[in-house]
Amino acid sequence: MIGIVGAGNMAGALARGWGEPVLATDGGSGRARMLVDEIGGESLGTDNAELFRRSDTIILGHKPYQLEQVADHVDGAGKTVISVLGATTLQQLQEAYPDSTVIRAMPNTPVAVRQGVTVIAQGGESAVELFERVGAVFVLPESQLEVATAAMGVTPAFVALIVEATVDAAVRSGLKADLASEIFLKAVAGSAELLLARGGDTLAVRREVTSPGGSTARGLAALERNGVRVAFDDAMSAVIGR
């Protein structure tokens, strides 16, 4: 059985995507109980030692600063310990769990609906099959994980902001909010599928929609004029430089 230490947003998203009972703990928030009530399994309260005893694979979903605090009170010998902790290196994980197989993985929240993206540091190939159950998986040198995480980890929030801004603009132009939201969300999903089918050729997809002097051309020009590329470049730099 999988054990989840710290039933936060990311660990909970993974558990929902896997859709099977888990053992879970938290720091006293009650989130472990809510998670197992939803998907099955058992909440062990704050007893991480018991969770390690009863689990073969453990997902570390607590706060990064709690790494040593948790590790000092459990026996990880012979266990597979998978970290989804931000800014926590393989070296730090191995030092905390010297007798465990440690893996560094960074998923994004769409794993909850099995449409996620997970990047795994090289050396963690044994976890690929587990994460492929909830989406696409890429194995990368650890040095590339921060940039890859910036590219995909923040995507749900960025897309949500774009949807919100577009829906607000559509409402100001006369559409009802719920209708505008449904239309735009389906358009976003379809556009992503089209881009995948075109092999990521963004220029080709834009040319298929954009007639010279037409409405799409005017809209794209307005986005460029208002610095959309600079905004995303600044956002990416801000995420990587946290």
ABEGO torsion letter per residue (X at the ends): XBBBBGBBAAAAAAAAAAGBBBBBBBAGAGAAAAAAAAAEEBBAEABAAAAAAABABBBBABBAAAAAAAAAABBABGBBBBBABBGBBAAAAAAABAABBBBBBBBBAAAAAGABBBBBBBGAAAAAAAAAAAEBBBBBBAAAAAAAAAAAAAAAAAAAAAAAAAAAAAAAAGBBAAAAAAAAAAAAAAAAAAAAAAGGBAAAAAAAABBBGBAAAAAAAAAAAAGAAAAAAAAAAAAAAX
